[in-house]
Amino acid sequence: MSDFGSTTPIRLERSDGKGLAAGTLGLWGSTVIGLASTAPVYSLVATLGWVVVAVGAQAPIAFVIAFVPMLFIAFAYRELNNAVPDCGTTFTWGTKAFGPWVGWMGGWGVAVAGMVVLANLAQIASIYFWDLFGLSFENNDWRIILVAVAFIAAMTYISWRGVEIGERIQNILLGVQYVALGIFVIAALTQFFTGTAPNPTPFDWEWMNPLAFTDWGGFTEAILLALFIYWGWDTCLALNEETKDPKRIPGLAALLTCVLLLVTYVSVTIAAMMYAGLGESGVGLGNEDNAEDIFIAIKDGLLGPFGWLLVVAVLISAVSSTQTTILPTARGTLAMGVYRALPARFKDVHPRYKTPSFSTLVMGVVASLYYVAMTMLSDNILQDSILSLGLAIAFYYAITGYACVWYFRRELFTSARNVVYRLVLPLLGALMLTYAFVQSAIDMWAVDYGSTELLGIGGTFVVGIGALLVGVVLMVVWFLFPRAKPFFSGRSLNRDTPVMVPEEPEVYSRSIDGGI
């Protein structure tokens, strides 16, 4: 009998860690997956217009400022990964630093963010799929729902099938996205310099002035929006056990991903501003009617009959990120299963494909059910859950930053390097994200923040904070099971527990992408 559909799990009393495919990815593959996880084209579509509406000409510097806490937290990830290259990332590190309760909630934050964004990405992919045929439907139309669920199912299968095939597909999908963005920038600048742009606006260094913001509310709104578009680079770290040289390459890939994203977002933003200007009418970036999708608003004037290229790019971006979003969440719950923070089934690994089989399938099924249920209940609530995504992101990134400081507390002052990379930068990043969390929650409390009102307050606040509180409930429920005692008593995972990762070979086998 073929093992193609085998459900026989690999149990984990083995010397090669959790059973994942060690040495599969190199620096190139890790960076590609990190970039794909952020969905650069879709992130710009969803965010650029609203950032310009919030801060006008300061949009480029807003993206730069939002990059700072991401970079600081990336250093925290790198340092923790060097010491503990475990695919549980925030869950494992938070538990080792602060104990089981904080660690469990950190793992839940990763899972919530993944589930919510999967629903959004699948819906966007379906909308743009039908747009290719000139068709437009309501978000809760059965055709939108059917194709969205089909995308989740397909990407779940690819993730279950193996990280190798996923990495190869991502090379193609990410390449298409960057070709489309390159065409966008070249076309926008060409029309600016030839004087054919609808509102040619010369570049001004004041766009990069961090002191030129005139409204604090608009500034904080723009920064919080911009934080979202960088989220996803940490997928590099969740694949550390499947990466060649797991202590070095994942952290390097995360830092490289962040820098590439910064260059991408700032350059595209500047090109769009020079092409369309900041006007509040027509194709101007300040026009709120265009804010939900700047690319759709300007694609025909910019690319003429080839405007469909941007539609394809957004579709591919959403589909690509759907697959890569499944990866870190499935590996996070795999680690939670290994260390008894979840039922034992979550630690099952496919015997041939060496992927977290049960965790991957659960992620796909739960995301599909969540998407269908929320869409059928109210598309407005689904949209508010997406708006609340920043809470979960800031929550678990901040835990990681604090965990870095506390885990290394005994050696912080043994060298200048440790002071910078294990204390100052992670702590600053964690404090910035804590502020982002608190400020977001305050803003979301207002009934007019999103599209719904629940319990007399903003639906976005209820959904966002409620999702985290659901984690508290589930954690307490699992605590009551006898099988959870080793974890919550600190026996299965604590600061001194050797994590279940592959033993490091002296010579690494060549990864599929020939990574350094």
Secondary structure, 3 states (H helix, E strand, C coil): CCCCCCCCCCCCCCCCCCCCCCCCECHHHHHHHHHHHHCHHHHHHHHHHHHHHHHHHHHHHHHHHHHHHHHHHHHHHHHHHHHCCCCCCHHHHHHHHHCHHHHHHHHHHHHHHHHHHHHHHHHHHHHHHHHCCCCCCCCCCHHHHHHHHHHHHHHHHHHHHCHHHHHHHHHHHHHHHHHHHHHHHHHHHHHHHHCCCCCCCCCCHHHHCCCCCCCHHHHHHHHHHHHHHHCCCCHHHHCHHHECCCCCHHHHHHHHHHHHHHHHHHHHHHHHHHHHCCCCCCCCCCCHHHCCCHHHHHHHHHHHHHCHHHHHHHHHHHHHHHHHHHHHHHHHHHHHHHCCCCCHHHHCCCCCCCCCHHHHHHHHHHHHHHHHHHHHHCHHHHHHHHHCHHHHHHHHHHHHHHHHHHHCHHHCCCCHHHHHHHHHHHHHHHHHHHHHHHHHHHHHHCCCCCCCEECCEEHHHHHHHHHHHHHHHHHHHHHCCHHHHHHHCCCCCCCCCCCCCCCCCCCCCCCCCCCC
